[in-house]
């Protein structure tokens, strides 16, 4: 799968789910791409690098979301 196709698939898949949640596990993203996690890793990391996705970690849990979405992003823009 090419990067542009993967990016469009991720944006479409996550946008549909934004009403219920804004952060997703890595495995959720690999399911959207219909790829094994090892195959999806480079594409997902490239999307974080170009700013399409943002990485979030609580220390014990790592999640991804579309840049600028979710409660945390809204709180950061209030200032």
mmCIF file of the N, C-alpha and C atoms, coordinates in Angstrom:
data_MODEL
# 
_entry.id   MODEL 
# 
loop_
_atom_site.group_PDB 
_atom_site.id 
_atom_site.type_symbol 
_atom_site.label_atom_id 
_atom_site.label_alt_id 
_atom_site.label_comp_id 
_atom_site.label_asym_id 
_atom_site.label_entity_id 
_atom_site.label_seq_id 
_atom_site.pdbx_PDB_ins_code 
_atom_site.Cartn_x 
_atom_site.Cartn_y 
_atom_site.Cartn_z 
_atom_site.occupancy 
_atom_site.B_iso_or_equiv 
_atom_site.pdbx_formal_charge 
_atom_site.auth_seq_id 
_atom_site.auth_comp_id 
_atom_site.auth_asym_id 
_atom_site.auth_atom_id 
_atom_site.pdbx_PDB_model_num 
ATOM 1   N N  . UNK A 1 1  ? 0.837   -1.176 0.000  1.00 0.00 ? 1  UNK A N  1 
ATOM 2   C CA . UNK A 1 1  ? 0.000   0.000  0.000  1.00 0.00 ? 1  UNK A CA 1 
ATOM 3   C C  . UNK A 1 1  ? 0.887   1.246  0.000  1.00 0.00 ? 1  UNK A C  1 
ATOM 4   N N  . UNK A 1 2  ? 0.546   2.188  -0.822 1.00 0.00 ? 2  UNK A N  1 
ATOM 5   C CA . UNK A 1 2  ? 1.313   3.426  -0.894 1.00 0.00 ? 2  UNK A CA 1 
ATOM 6   C C  . UNK A 1 2  ? 0.948   4.344  0.264  1.00 0.00 ? 2  UNK A C  1 
ATOM 7   N N  . UNK A 1 3  ? 1.854   5.248  0.578  1.00 0.00 ? 3  UNK A N  1 
ATOM 8   C CA . UNK A 1 3  ? 1.669   6.159  1.701  1.00 0.00 ? 3  UNK A CA 1 
ATOM 9   C C  . UNK A 1 3  ? 0.415   7.014  1.542  1.00 0.00 ? 3  UNK A C  1 
ATOM 10  N N  . UNK A 1 4  ? 0.186   7.593  0.365  1.00 0.00 ? 4  UNK A N  1 
ATOM 11  C CA . UNK A 1 4  ? -0.974  8.466  0.144  1.00 0.00 ? 4  UNK A CA 1 
ATOM 12  C C  . UNK A 1 4  ? -2.283  7.701  0.352  1.00 0.00 ? 4  UNK A C  1 
ATOM 13  N N  . UNK A 1 5  ? -2.333  6.474  -0.106 1.00 0.00 ? 5  UNK A N  1 
ATOM 14  C CA . UNK A 1 5  ? -3.531  5.645  0.061  1.00 0.00 ? 5  UNK A CA 1 
ATOM 15  C C  . UNK A 1 5  ? -3.750  5.315  1.539  1.00 0.00 ? 5  UNK A C  1 
ATOM 16  N N  . UNK A 1 6  ? -2.664  4.974  2.235  1.00 0.00 ? 6  UNK A N  1 
ATOM 17  C CA . UNK A 1 6  ? -2.751  4.655  3.663  1.00 0.00 ? 6  UNK A CA 1 
ATOM 18  C C  . UNK A 1 6  ? -3.197  5.873  4.463  1.00 0.00 ? 6  UNK A C  1 
ATOM 19  N N  . UNK A 1 7  ? -2.663  7.033  4.127  1.00 0.00 ? 7  UNK A N  1 
ATOM 20  C CA . UNK A 1 7  ? -3.006  8.272  4.825  1.00 0.00 ? 7  UNK A CA 1 
ATOM 21  C C  . UNK A 1 7  ? -4.494  8.583  4.649  1.00 0.00 ? 7  UNK A C  1 
ATOM 22  N N  . UNK A 1 8  ? -4.998  8.462  3.436  1.00 0.00 ? 8  UNK A N  1 
ATOM 23  C CA . UNK A 1 8  ? -6.411  8.725  3.170  1.00 0.00 ? 8  UNK A CA 1 
ATOM 24  C C  . UNK A 1 8  ? -7.304  7.751  3.938  1.00 0.00 ? 8  UNK A C  1 
ATOM 25  N N  . UNK A 1 9  ? -6.895  6.491  4.003  1.00 0.00 ? 9  UNK A N  1 
ATOM 26  C CA . UNK A 1 9  ? -7.663  5.468  4.716  1.00 0.00 ? 9  UNK A CA 1 
ATOM 27  C C  . UNK A 1 9  ? -7.717  5.770  6.217  1.00 0.00 ? 9  UNK A C  1 
ATOM 28  N N  . UNK A 1 10 ? -6.589  6.162  6.787  1.00 0.00 ? 10 UNK A N  1 
ATOM 29  C CA . UNK A 1 10 ? -6.526  6.480  8.218  1.00 0.00 ? 10 UNK A CA 1 
ATOM 30  C C  . UNK A 1 10 ? -7.381  7.704  8.522  1.00 0.00 ? 10 UNK A C  1 
ATOM 31  N N  . UNK A 1 11 ? -7.249  8.759  7.733  1.00 0.00 ? 11 UNK A N  1 
ATOM 32  C CA . UNK A 1 11 ? -8.025  9.982  7.973  1.00 0.00 ? 11 UNK A CA 1 
ATOM 33  C C  . UNK A 1 11 ? -9.517  9.683  7.879  1.00 0.00 ? 11 UNK A C  1 
ATOM 34  N N  . UNK A 1 12 ? -9.919  8.944  6.875  1.00 0.00 ? 12 UNK A N  1 
ATOM 35  C CA . UNK A 1 12 ? -11.328 8.600  6.706  1.00 0.00 ? 12 UNK A CA 1 
ATOM 36  C C  . UNK A 1 12 ? -11.827 7.746  7.871  1.00 0.00 ? 12 UNK A C  1 
ATOM 37  N N  . UNK A 1 13 ? -11.064 6.728  8.232  1.00 0.00 ? 13 UNK A N  1 
ATOM 38  C CA . UNK A 1 13 ? -11.468 5.822  9.308  1.00 0.00 ? 13 UNK A CA 1 
ATOM 39  C C  . UNK A 1 13 ? -11.570 6.519  10.651 1.00 0.00 ? 13 UNK A C  1 
ATOM 40  N N  . UNK A 1 14 ? -10.601 7.362  10.979 1.00 0.00 ? 14 UNK A N  1 
ATOM 41  C CA . UNK A 1 14 ? -10.619 8.036  12.270 1.00 0.00 ? 14 UNK A CA 1 
ATOM 42  C C  . UNK A 1 14 ? -11.660 9.140  12.314 1.00 0.00 ? 14 UNK A C  1 
ATOM 43  N N  . UNK A 1 15 ? -11.879 9.823  11.208 1.00 0.00 ? 15 UNK A N  1 
ATOM 44  C CA . UNK A 1 15 ? -12.889 10.884 11.164 1.00 0.00 ? 15 UNK A CA 1 
ATOM 45  C C  . UNK A 1 15 ? -14.271 10.314 11.449 1.00 0.00 ? 15 UNK A C  1 
ATOM 46  N N  . UNK A 1 16 ? -14.567 9.128  10.936 1.00 0.00 ? 16 UNK A N  1 
ATOM 47  C CA . UNK A 1 16 ? -15.859 8.490  11.173 1.00 0.00 ? 16 UNK A CA 1 
ATOM 48  C C  . UNK A 1 16 ? -16.063 8.174  12.654 1.00 0.00 ? 16 UNK A C  1 
ATOM 49  N N  . UNK A 1 17 ? -14.967 7.889  13.364 1.00 0.00 ? 17 UNK A N  1 
ATOM 50  C CA . UNK A 1 17 ? -15.064 7.476  14.763 1.00 0.00 ? 17 UNK A CA 1 
ATOM 51  C C  . UNK A 1 17 ? -14.873 8.620  15.756 1.00 0.00 ? 17 UNK A C  1 
ATOM 52  N N  . UNK A 1 18 ? -14.637 9.842  15.273 1.00 0.00 ? 18 UNK A N  1 
ATOM 53  C CA . UNK A 1 18 ? -14.335 10.968 16.163 1.00 0.00 ? 18 UNK A CA 1 
ATOM 54  C C  . UNK A 1 18 ? -15.451 11.307 17.143 1.00 0.00 ? 18 UNK A C  1 
ATOM 55  N N  . UNK A 1 19 ? -16.683 11.002 16.819 1.00 0.00 ? 19 UNK A N  1 
ATOM 56  C CA . UNK A 1 19 ? -17.781 11.331 17.726 1.00 0.00 ? 19 UNK A CA 1 
ATOM 57  C C  . UNK A 1 19 ? -17.731 10.500 18.995 1.00 0.00 ? 19 UNK A C  1 
ATOM 58  N N  . UNK A 1 20 ? -17.147 9.314  18.923 1.00 0.00 ? 20 UNK A N  1 
ATOM 59  C CA . UNK A 1 20 ? -17.102 8.453  20.100 1.00 0.00 ? 20 UNK A CA 1 
ATOM 60  C C  . UNK A 1 20 ? -15.759 8.467  20.808 1.00 0.00 ? 20 UNK A C  1 
ATOM 61  N N  . UNK A 1 21 ? -14.675 8.628  20.073 1.00 0.00 ? 21 UNK A N  1 
ATOM 62  C CA . UNK A 1 21 ? -13.364 8.709  20.722 1.00 0.00 ? 21 UNK A CA 1 
ATOM 63  C C  . UNK A 1 21 ? -12.359 9.389  19.804 1.00 0.00 ? 21 UNK A C  1 
ATOM 64  N N  . UNK A 1 22 ? -11.286 9.930  20.424 1.00 0.00 ? 22 UNK A N  1 
ATOM 65  C CA . UNK A 1 22 ? -10.309 10.671 19.636 1.00 0.00 ? 22 UNK A CA 1 
ATOM 66  C C  . UNK A 1 22 ? -8.926  10.023 19.635 1.00 0.00 ? 22 UNK A C  1 
ATOM 67  N N  . UNK A 1 23 ? -8.693  9.078  20.529 1.00 0.00 ? 23 UNK A N  1 
ATOM 68  C CA . UNK A 1 23 ? -7.401  8.394  20.600 1.00 0.00 ? 23 UNK A CA 1 
ATOM 69  C C  . UNK A 1 23 ? -7.595  6.916  20.303 1.00 0.00 ? 23 UNK A C  1 
ATOM 70  N N  . UNK A 1 24 ? -6.647  6.348  19.574 1.00 0.00 ? 24 UNK A N  1 
ATOM 71  C CA . UNK A 1 24 ? -6.767  4.974  19.124 1.00 0.00 ? 24 UNK A CA 1 
ATOM 72  C C  . UNK A 1 24 ? -5.467  4.221  19.378 1.00 0.00 ? 24 UNK A C  1 
ATOM 73  N N  . UNK A 1 25 ? -5.601  2.940  19.664 1.00 0.00 ? 25 UNK A N  1 
ATOM 74  C CA . UNK A 1 25 ? -4.431  2.085  19.835 1.00 0.00 ? 25 UNK A CA 1 
ATOM 75  C C  . UNK A 1 25 ? -3.793  1.810  18.472 1.00 0.00 ? 25 UNK A C  1 
ATOM 76  N N  . UNK A 1 26 ? -2.536  1.451  18.504 1.00 0.00 ? 26 UNK A N  1 
ATOM 77  C CA . UNK A 1 26 ? -1.803  1.119  17.285 1.00 0.00 ? 26 UNK A CA 1 
ATOM 78  C C  . UNK A 1 26 ? -2.518  0.019  16.503 1.00 0.00 ? 26 UNK A C  1 
ATOM 79  N N  . UNK A 1 27 ? -3.012  -0.990 17.222 1.00 0.00 ? 27 UNK A N  1 
ATOM 80  C CA . UNK A 1 27 ? -3.696  -2.098 16.542 1.00 0.00 ? 27 UNK A CA 1 
ATOM 81  C C  . UNK A 1 27 ? -4.970  -1.639 15.836 1.00 0.00 ? 27 UNK A C  1 
ATOM 82  N N  . UNK A 1 28 ? -5.649  -0.617 16.385 1.00 0.00 ? 28 UNK A N  1 
ATOM 83  C CA . UNK A 1 28 ? -6.823  -0.061 15.704 1.00 0.00 ? 28 UNK A CA 1 
ATOM 84  C C  . UNK A 1 28 ? -6.425  0.508  14.348 1.00 0.00 ? 28 UNK A C  1 
ATOM 85  N N  . UNK A 1 29 ? -5.288  1.198  14.329 1.00 0.00 ? 29 UNK A N  1 
ATOM 86  C CA . UNK A 1 29 ? -4.818  1.805  13.073 1.00 0.00 ? 29 UNK A CA 1 
ATOM 87  C C  . UNK A 1 29 ? -4.414  0.737  12.064 1.00 0.00 ? 29 UNK A C  1 
ATOM 88  N N  . UNK A 1 30 ? -3.742  -0.312 12.533 1.00 0.00 ? 30 UNK A N  1 
ATOM 89  C CA . UNK A 1 30 ? -3.342  -1.363 11.597 1.00 0.00 ? 30 UNK A CA 1 
ATOM 90  C C  . UNK A 1 30 ? -4.568  -2.104 11.050 1.00 0.00 ? 30 UNK A C  1 
ATOM 91  N N  . UNK A 1 31 ? -5.649  -2.204 11.854 1.00 0.00 ? 31 UNK A N  1 
ATOM 92  C CA . UNK A 1 31 ? -6.887  -2.803 11.352 1.00 0.00 ? 31 UNK A CA 1 
ATOM 93  C C  . UNK A 1 31 ? -7.523  -1.936 10.275 1.00 0.00 ? 31 UNK A C  1 
ATOM 94  N N  . UNK A 1 32 ? -7.511  -0.617 10.470 1.00 0.00 ? 32 UNK A N  1 
ATOM 95  C CA . UNK A 1 32 ? -8.054  0.291  9.461  1.00 0.00 ? 32 UNK A CA 1 
ATOM 96  C C  . UNK A 1 32 ? -7.288  0.129  8.149  1.00 0.00 ? 32 UNK A C  1 
ATOM 97  N N  . UNK A 1 33 ? -5.968  -0.029 8.254  1.00 0.00 ? 33 UNK A N  1 
ATOM 98  C CA . UNK A 1 33 ? -5.134  -0.209 7.062  1.00 0.00 ? 33 UNK A CA 1 
ATOM 99  C C  . UNK A 1 33 ? -5.231  -1.617 6.488  1.00 0.00 ? 33 UNK A C  1 
ATOM 100 N N  . UNK A 1 34 ? -5.853  -2.525 7.254  1.00 0.00 ? 34 UNK A N  1 
ATOM 101 C CA . UNK A 1 34 ? -5.939  -3.930 6.860  1.00 0.00 ? 34 UNK A CA 1 
ATOM 102 C C  . UNK A 1 34 ? -4.554  -4.521 6.634  1.00 0.00 ? 34 UNK A C  1 
ATOM 103 N N  . UNK A 1 35 ? -3.665  -4.220 7.579  1.00 0.00 ? 35 UNK A N  1 
ATOM 104 C CA . UNK A 1 35 ? -2.282  -4.697 7.517  1.00 0.00 ? 35 UNK A CA 1 
ATOM 105 C C  . UNK A 1 35 ? -1.895  -5.277 8.868  1.00 0.00 ? 35 UNK A C  1 
ATOM 106 N N  . UNK A 1 36 ? -0.897  -6.135 8.850  1.00 0.00 ? 36 UNK A N  1 
ATOM 107 C CA . UNK A 1 36 ? -0.338  -6.621 10.104 1.00 0.00 ? 36 UNK A CA 1 
ATOM 108 C C  . UNK A 1 36 ? 0.415   -5.457 10.756 1.00 0.00 ? 36 UNK A C  1 
ATOM 109 N N  . UNK A 1 37 ? 0.461   -5.434 12.100 1.00 0.00 ? 37 UNK A N  1 
ATOM 110 C CA . UNK A 1 37 ? 1.128   -4.321 12.792 1.00 0.00 ? 37 UNK A CA 1 
ATOM 111 C C  . UNK A 1 37 ? 2.551   -4.038 12.299 1.00 0.00 ? 37 UNK A C  1 
ATOM 112 N N  . UNK A 1 38 ? 3.312   -5.057 12.041 1.00 0.00 ? 38 UNK A N  1 
ATOM 113 C CA . UNK A 1 38 ? 4.692   -4.852 11.588 1.00 0.00 ? 38 UNK A CA 1 
ATOM 114 C C  . UNK A 1 38 ? 4.744   -4.120 10.244 1.00 0.00 ? 38 UNK A C  1 
ATOM 115 N N  . UNK A 1 39 ? 3.797   -4.446 9.352  1.00 0.00 ? 39 UNK A N  1 
ATOM 116 C CA . UNK A 1 39 ? 3.745   -3.803 8.037  1.00 0.00 ? 39 UNK A CA 1 
ATOM 117 C C  . UNK A 1 39 ? 3.249   -2.357 8.152  1.00 0.00 ? 39 UNK A C  1 
ATOM 118 N N  . UNK A 1 40 ? 2.333   -2.113 9.091  1.00 0.00 ? 40 UNK A N  1 
ATOM 119 C CA . UNK A 1 40 ? 1.730   -0.782 9.244  1.00 0.00 ? 40 UNK A CA 1 
ATOM 120 C C  . UNK A 1 40 ? 2.632   0.201  9.984  1.00 0.00 ? 40 UNK A C  1 
ATOM 121 N N  . UNK A 1 41 ? 3.603   -0.295 10.735 1.00 0.00 ? 41 UNK A N  1 
ATOM 122 C CA . UNK A 1 41 ? 4.411   0.549  11.602 1.00 0.00 ? 41 UNK A CA 1 
ATOM 123 C C  . UNK A 1 41 ? 5.073   1.720  10.873 1.00 0.00 ? 41 UNK A C  1 
ATOM 124 N N  . UNK A 1 42 ? 5.713   1.467  9.747  1.00 0.00 ? 42 UNK A N  1 
ATOM 125 C CA . UNK A 1 42 ? 6.408   2.540  9.025  1.00 0.00 ? 42 UNK A CA 1 
ATOM 126 C C  . UNK A 1 42 ? 5.424   3.600  8.542  1.00 0.00 ? 42 UNK A C  1 
ATOM 127 N N  . UNK A 1 43 ? 4.292   3.165  7.995  1.00 0.00 ? 43 UNK A N  1 
ATOM 128 C CA . UNK A 1 43 ? 3.296   4.121  7.499  1.00 0.00 ? 43 UNK A CA 1 
ATOM 129 C C  . UNK A 1 43 ? 2.758   4.989  8.637  1.00 0.00 ? 43 UNK A C  1 
ATOM 130 N N  . UNK A 1 44 ? 2.464   4.380  9.760  1.00 0.00 ? 44 UNK A N  1 
ATOM 131 C CA . UNK A 1 44 ? 1.926   5.123  10.900 1.00 0.00 ? 44 UNK A CA 1 
ATOM 132 C C  . UNK A 1 44 ? 2.974   6.078  11.460 1.00 0.00 ? 44 UNK A C  1 
ATOM 133 N N  . UNK A 1 45 ? 4.211   5.628  11.568 1.00 0.00 ? 45 UNK A N  1 
ATOM 134 C CA . UNK A 1 45 ? 5.288   6.511  12.041 1.00 0.00 ? 45 UNK A CA 1 
ATOM 135 C C  . UNK A 1 45 ? 5.509   7.683  11.086 1.00 0.00 ? 45 UNK A C  1 
ATOM 136 N N  . UNK A 1 46 ? 5.379   7.446  9.788  1.00 0.00 ? 46 UNK A N  1 
ATOM 137 C CA . UNK A 1 46 ? 5.509   8.526  8.803  1.00 0.00 ? 46 UNK A CA 1 
ATOM 138 C C  . UNK A 1 46 ? 4.386   9.551  8.967  1.00 0.00 ? 46 UNK A C  1 
ATOM 139 N N  . UNK A 1 47 ? 3.179   9.075  9.309  1.00 0.00 ? 47 UNK A N  1 
ATOM 140 C CA . UNK A 1 47 ? 2.054   9.989  9.518  1.00 0.00 ? 47 UNK A CA 1 
ATOM 141 C C  . UNK A 1 47 ? 2.246   10.831 10.783 1.00 0.00 ? 47 UNK A C  1 
ATOM 142 N N  . UNK A 1 48 ? 2.889   10.269 11.788 1.00 0.00 ? 48 UNK A N  1 
ATOM 143 C CA . UNK A 1 48 ? 3.216   11.044 12.987 1.00 0.00 ? 48 UNK A CA 1 
ATOM 144 C C  . UNK A 1 48 ? 4.276   12.086 12.631 1.00 0.00 ? 48 UNK A C  1 
ATOM 145 N N  . UNK A 1 49 ? 5.262   11.681 11.856 1.00 0.00 ? 49 UNK A N  1 
ATOM 146 C CA . UNK A 1 49 ? 6.349   12.590 11.472 1.00 0.00 ? 49 UNK A CA 1 
ATOM 147 C C  . UNK A 1 49 ? 5.856   13.764 10.632 1.00 0.00 ? 49 UNK A C  1 
ATOM 148 N N  . UNK A 1 50 ? 4.875   13.526 9.749  1.00 0.00 ? 50 UNK A N  1 
ATOM 149 C CA . UNK A 1 50 ? 4.402   14.628 8.894  1.00 0.00 ? 50 UNK A CA 1 
ATOM 150 C C  . UNK A 1 50 ? 3.268   15.434 9.532  1.00 0.00 ? 50 UNK A C  1 
ATOM 151 N N  . UNK A 1 51 ? 2.839   15.037 10.733 1.00 0.00 ? 51 UNK A N  1 
ATOM 152 C CA . UNK A 1 51 ? 1.837   15.816 11.453 1.00 0.00 ? 51 UNK A CA 1 
ATOM 153 C C  . UNK A 1 51 ? 0.399   15.404 11.218 1.00 0.00 ? 51 UNK A C  1 
ATOM 154 N N  . UNK A 1 52 ? 0.165   14.350 10.460 1.00 0.00 ? 52 UNK A N  1 
ATOM 155 C CA . UNK A 1 52 ? -1.198  13.868 10.239 1.00 0.00 ? 52 UNK A CA 1 
ATOM 156 C C  . UNK A 1 52 ? -1.752  13.277 11.529 1.00 0.00 ? 52 UNK A C  1 
ATOM 157 N N  . UNK A 1 53 ? -0.941  12.466 12.184 1.00 0.00 ? 53 UNK A N  1 
ATOM 158 C CA . UNK A 1 53 ? -1.314  11.852 13.449 1.00 0.00 ? 53 UNK A CA 1 
ATOM 159 C C  . UNK A 1 53 ? -0.448  12.416 14.561 1.00 0.00 ? 53 UNK A C  1 
ATOM 160 N N  . UNK A 1 54 ? -0.966  12.361 15.788 1.00 0.00 ? 54 UNK A N  1 
ATOM 161 C CA . UNK A 1 54 ? -0.145  12.725 16.930 1.00 0.00 ? 54 UNK A CA 1 
ATOM 162 C C  . UNK A 1 54 ? -0.081  11.537 17.871 1.00 0.00 ? 54 UNK A C  1 
ATOM 163 N N  . UNK A 1 55 ? 1.057   11.394 18.499 1.00 0.00 ? 55 UNK A N  1 
ATOM 164 C CA . UNK A 1 55 ? 1.323   10.316 19.423 1.00 0.00 ? 55 UNK A CA 1 
ATOM 165 C C  . UNK A 1 55 ? 1.003   10.811 20.819 1.00 0.00 ? 55 UNK A C  1 
ATOM 166 N N  . UNK A 1 56 ? 0.347   9.997  21.616 1.00 0.00 ? 56 UNK A N  1 
ATOM 167 C CA . UNK A 1 56 ? 0.010   10.354 22.983 1.00 0.00 ? 56 UNK A CA 1 
ATOM 168 C C  . UNK A 1 56 ? 0.333   9.179  23.882 1.00 0.00 ? 56 UNK A C  1 
ATOM 169 N N  . UNK A 1 57 ? 0.942   9.464  25.022 1.00 0.00 ? 57 UNK A N  1 
ATOM 170 C CA . UNK A 1 57 ? 1.280   8.408  25.952 1.00 0.00 ? 57 UNK A CA 1 
ATOM 171 C C  . UNK A 1 57 ? 0.971   8.841  27.373 1.00 0.00 ? 57 UNK A C  1 
ATOM 172 N N  . UNK A 1 58 ? 0.388   7.932  28.135 1.00 0.00 ? 58 UNK A N  1 
ATOM 173 C CA . UNK A 1 58 ? 0.120   8.201  29.544 1.00 0.00 ? 58 UNK A CA 1 
ATOM 174 C C  . UNK A 1 58 ? 1.253   7.668  30.406 1.00 0.00 ? 58 UNK A C  1 
ATOM 175 N N  . UNK A 1 59 ? 2.210   7.047  29.793 1.00 0.00 ? 59 UNK A N  1 
ATOM 176 C CA . UNK A 1 59 ? 3.291   6.407  30.514 1.00 0.00 ? 59 UNK A CA 1 
ATOM 177 C C  . UNK A 1 59 ? 3.168   4.899  30.428 1.00 0.00 ? 59 UNK A C  1 
ATOM 178 N N  . UNK A 1 60 ? 1.935   4.420  30.514 1.00 0.00 ? 60 UNK A N  1 
ATOM 179 C CA . UNK A 1 60 ? 1.715   2.975  30.410 1.00 0.00 ? 60 UNK A CA 1 
ATOM 180 C C  . UNK A 1 60 ? 0.958   2.604  29.137 1.00 0.00 ? 60 UNK A C  1 
ATOM 181 N N  . UNK A 1 61 ? 0.290   3.574  28.558 1.00 0.00 ? 61 UNK A N  1 
ATOM 182 C CA . UNK A 1 61 ? -0.511  3.333  27.353 1.00 0.00 ? 61 UNK A CA 1 
ATOM 183 C C  . UNK A 1 61 ? -0.096  4.308  26.266 1.00 0.00 ? 61 UNK A C  1 
ATOM 184 N N  . UNK A 1 62 ? 0.087   3.794  25.064 1.00 0.00 ? 62 UNK A N  1 
ATOM 185 C CA . UNK A 1 62 ? 0.422   4.641  23.920 1.00 0.00 ? 62 UNK A CA 1 
ATOM 186 C C  . UNK A 1 62 ? -0.739  4.623  22.947 1.00 0.00 ? 62 UNK A C  1 
ATOM 187 N N  . UNK A 1 63 ? -1.125  5.817  22.504 1.00 0.00 ? 63 UNK A N  1 
ATOM 188 C CA . UNK A 1 63 ? -2.249  5.926  21.585 1.00 0.00 ? 63 UNK A CA 1 
ATOM 189 C C  . UNK A 1 63 ? -1.938  6.962  20.516 1.00 0.00 ? 63 UNK A C  1 
ATOM 190 N N  . UNK A 1 64 ? -2.757  6.970  19.479 1.00 0.00 ? 64 UNK A N  1 
ATOM 191 C CA . UNK A 1 64 ? -2.591  7.882  18.357 1.00 0.00 ? 64 UNK A CA 1 
ATOM 192 C C  . UNK A 1 64 ? -3.923  8.548  18.067 1.00 0.00 ? 64 UNK A C  1 
ATOM 193 N N  . UNK A 1 65 ? -3.872  9.751  17.532 1.00 0.00 ? 65 UNK A N  1 
ATOM 194 C CA . UNK A 1 65 ? -5.084  10.447 17.131 1.00 0.00 ? 65 UNK A CA 1 
ATOM 195 C C  . UNK A 1 65 ? -4.777  11.428 16.030 1.00 0.00 ? 65 UNK A C  1 
ATOM 196 N N  . UNK A 1 66 ? -5.818  11.908 15.371 1.00 0.00 ? 66 UNK A N  1 
ATOM 197 C CA . UNK A 1 66 ? -5.633  12.944 14.363 1.00 0.00 ? 66 UNK A CA 1 
ATOM 198 C C  . UNK A 1 66 ? -5.154  14.209 15.060 1.00 0.00 ? 66 UNK A C  1 
ATOM 199 N N  . UNK A 1 67 ? -4.196  14.883 14.502 1.00 0.00 ? 67 UNK A N  1 
ATOM 200 C CA . UNK A 1 67 ? -3.640  16.086 15.104 1.00 0.00 ? 67 UNK A CA 1 
ATOM 201 C C  . UNK A 1 67 ? -4.734  17.132 15.303 1.00 0.00 ? 67 UNK A C  1 
ATOM 202 N N  . UNK A 1 68 ? -4.774  17.693 16.511 1.00 0.00 ? 68 UNK A N  1 
ATOM 203 C CA . UNK A 1 68 ? -5.718  18.755 16.813 1.00 0.00 ? 68 UNK A CA 1 
ATOM 204 C C  . UNK A 1 68 ? -7.112  18.306 17.203 1.00 0.00 ? 68 UNK A C  1 
ATOM 205 N N  . UNK A 1 69 ? -7.297  17.026 17.504 1.00 0.00 ? 69 UNK A N  1 
ATOM 206 C CA . UNK A 1 69 ? -8.622  16.544 17.909 1.00 0.00 ? 69 UNK A CA 1 
ATOM 207 C C  . UNK A 1 69 ? -8.580  16.068 19.351 1.00 0.00 ? 69 UNK A C  1 
ATOM 208 N N  . UNK A 1 70 ? -9.728  15.990 19.975 1.00 0.00 ? 70 UNK A N  1 
ATOM 209 C CA . UNK A 1 70 ? -9.827  15.434 21.320 1.00 0.00 ? 70 UNK A CA 1 
ATOM 210 C C  . UNK A 1 70 ? -9.865  16.493 22.399 1.00 0.00 ? 70 UNK A C  1 
ATOM 211 N N  . UNK A 1 71 ? -10.161 16.061 23.622 1.00 0.00 ? 71 UNK A N  1 
ATOM 212 C CA . UNK A 1 71 ? -10.286 16.967 24.758 1.00 0.00 ? 71 UNK A CA 1 
ATOM 213 C C  . UNK A 1 71 ? -8.992  17.692 25.071 1.00 0.00 ? 71 UNK A C  1 
ATOM 214 N N  . UNK A 1 72 ? -7.884  16.976 24.996 1.00 0.00 ? 72 UNK A N  1 
ATOM 215 C CA . UNK A 1 72 ? -6.594  17.573 25.326 1.00 0.00 ? 72 UNK A CA 1 
ATOM 216 C C  . UNK A 1 72 ? -6.254  18.703 24.348 1.00 0.00 ? 72 UNK A C  1 
ATOM 217 N N  . UNK A 1 73 ? -6.502  18.508 23.077 1.00 0.00 ? 73 UNK A N  1 
ATOM 218 C CA . UNK A 1 73 ? -6.223  19.529 22.077 1.00 0.00 ? 73 UNK A CA 1 
ATOM 219 C C  . UNK A 1 73 ? -7.113  20.752 22.306 1.00 0.00 ? 73 UNK A C  1 
ATOM 220 N N  . UNK A 1 74 ? -8.373  20.532 22.662 1.00 0.00 ? 74 UNK A N  1 
ATOM 221 C CA . UNK A 1 74 ? -9.295  21.634 22.921 1.00 0.00 ? 74 UNK A CA 1 
ATOM 222 C C  . UNK A 1 74 ? -8.830  22.444 24.135 1.00 0.00 ? 74 UNK A C  1 
ATOM 223 N N  . UNK A 1 75 ? -8.344  21.765 25.153 1.00 0.00 ? 75 UNK A N  1 
ATOM 224 C CA . UNK A 1 75 ? -7.862  22.452 26.361 1.00 0.00 ? 75 UNK A CA 1 
ATOM 225 C C  . UNK A 1 75 ? -6.610  23.275 26.065 1.00 0.00 ? 75 UNK A C  1 
ATOM 226 N N  . UNK A 1 76 ? -5.765  22.789 25.187 1.00 0.00 ? 76 UNK A N  1 
ATOM 227 C CA . UNK A 1 76 ? -4.538  23.515 24.846 1.00 0.00 ? 76 UNK A CA 1 
ATOM 228 C C  . UNK A 1 76 ? -4.830  24.770 24.059 1.00 0.00 ? 76 UNK A C  1 
ATOM 229 N N  . UNK A 1 77 ? -5.950  24.806 23.325 1.00 0.00 ? 77 UNK A N  1 
ATOM 230 C CA . UNK A 1 77 ? -6.282  25.974 22.495 1.00 0.00 ? 77 UNK A CA 1 
ATOM 231 C C  . UNK A 1 77 ? -7.061  27.037 23.255 1.00 0.00 ? 77 UNK A C  1 
ATOM 232 N N  . UNK A 1 78 ? -7.468  26.753 24.489 1.00 0.00 ? 78 UNK A N  1 
ATOM 233 C CA . UNK A 1 78 ? -8.231  27.715 25.267 1.00 0.00 ? 78 UNK A CA 1 
ATOM 234 C C  . UNK A 1 78 ? -7.394  28.888 25.755 1.00 0.00 ? 78 UNK A C  1 
ATOM 235 N N  . UNK A 1 79 ? -6.131  28.682 25.958 1.00 0.00 ? 79 UNK A N  1 
ATOM 236 C CA . UNK A 1 79 ? -5.243  29.732 26.489 1.00 0.00 ? 79 UNK A CA 1 
ATOM 237 C C  . UNK A 1 79 ? -5.044  30.866 25.525 1.00 0.00 ? 79 UNK A C  1 
# 
